[in-house]
Amino acid sequence: MRTFIVFALVALIPILWIVSIYLLRKWNKVFRYFSINFIVLLTYLYLTLFSNFKFFKEDQLGLKIVFLFIFILLFHTIANFIFAIFYNSKISKNANKPKSICKRN
């Protein structure tokens, strides 16, 4: 059961990422947003897997660091997904305002 939960969480990362891209497709700064997120992802990768900074005192197989990276990636993807939902609802609220037919001078 635990293995299924781990695999489901790992499979959730690309799904949430694709849905976030879809929700933010009309935003004019989407490419800048995702490029900054990609740089943050590379920073996470470097800090957790390749830096000399040790997060755990004993990690013989290195699995704790790998799962830490997966957890950080999942947390970051969920945060981006929540931002995408928030921004999409903000866009839809602004776009659906009633427009007046009469022009006032």
C-alpha positions in Angstrom: 0.0 0.0 0.0 2.8 2.4 0.9 4.5 1.7 -2.5 1.3 2.5 -4.3 1.0 5.9 -2.5 4.6 6.8 -3.4 4.1 5.9 -7.0 0.8 7.8 -7.1 2.5 10.9 -5.7 5.3 10.6 -8.2 2.8 10.2 -11.1 0.9 13.2 -9.8 3.8 15.6 -10.5 3.7 15.7 -14.3 -0.1 15.7 -14.3 -0.3 18.7 -12.0 2.4 20.4 -14.1 0.5 19.9 -17.4 -2.7 21.1 -15.8 -1.0 24.2 -14.5 0.4 25.0 -17.9 -3.1 24.6 -19.3 -4.7 26.9 -16.7 -2.1 29.6 -17.2 -2.0 29.4 -21.1 -3.7 32.8 -21.5 -1.3 34.6 -19.2 1.2 36.7 -21.1 4.0 36.1 -18.6 3.7 32.3 -18.5 7.0 31.7 -20.2 8.9 33.8 -17.7 7.0 32.1 -14.9 7.9 28.6 -16.0 11.5 29.5 -16.8 12.0 30.9 -13.3 10.4 27.7 -11.9 12.8 25.7 -14.0 15.7 27.5 -12.5 14.3 26.9 -9.0 14.0 23.2 -9.9 17.6 23.1 -11.0 18.6 24.8 -7.7 16.6 22.2 -5.8 18.3 19.4 -7.8 21.8 20.8 -7.1 21.2 21.5 -3.4 19.6 18.1 -2.6 21.6 15.7 -4.8 25.0 17.2 -5.6 26.0 19.7 -2.9 28.2 19.0 0.0 25.5 20.1 2.4 24.3 17.0 4.3 20.6 16.9 5.2 20.8 13.6 7.1 23.6 12.3 9.4 23.4 8.7 8.1 22.1 7.8 4.7 24.0 4.8 3.4 22.1 4.2 0.2 21.2 7.8 -0.5 17.5 7.0 -0.6 16.5 9.7 1.9 18.0 12.4 -0.3 16.2 11.1 -3.4 12.9 11.0 -1.6 13.6 14.5 -0.2 14.1 15.7 -3.7 10.8 14.0 -4.8 9.0 15.6 -1.9 10.4 19.1 -2.6 9.4 18.7 -6.3 5.9 17.5 -5.4 5.5 20.4 -2.9 6.7 22.9 -5.5 4.4 21.5 -8.2 1.4 21.6 -5.8 2.2 25.2 -4.9 2.3 26.1 -8.7 -1.0 24.2 -9.2 -2.6 26.2 -6.4 -1.3 29.4 -8.0 -2.6 28.4 -11.4 -6.1 27.7 -10.0 -6.0 31.1 -8.1 -4.8 33.0 -11.1 -7.3 31.3 -13.5 -10.2 32.1 -11.2 -9.0 35.7 -11.0 -8.9 35.9 -14.8 -12.3 34.4 -15.2 -13.8 36.7 -12.6 -12.4 39.8 -14.5 -13.4 38.5 -17.9 -17.0 37.8 -16.9 -17.9 41.2 -15.7 -21.1 42.5 -17.3 -20.5 45.1 -20.0 -22.8 48.0 -20.4 -24.4 48.6 -23.8 -25.1 52.3 -23.2 -22.1 54.6 -23.5 -22.0 57.5 -21.1 -20.3 60.8 -21.9 
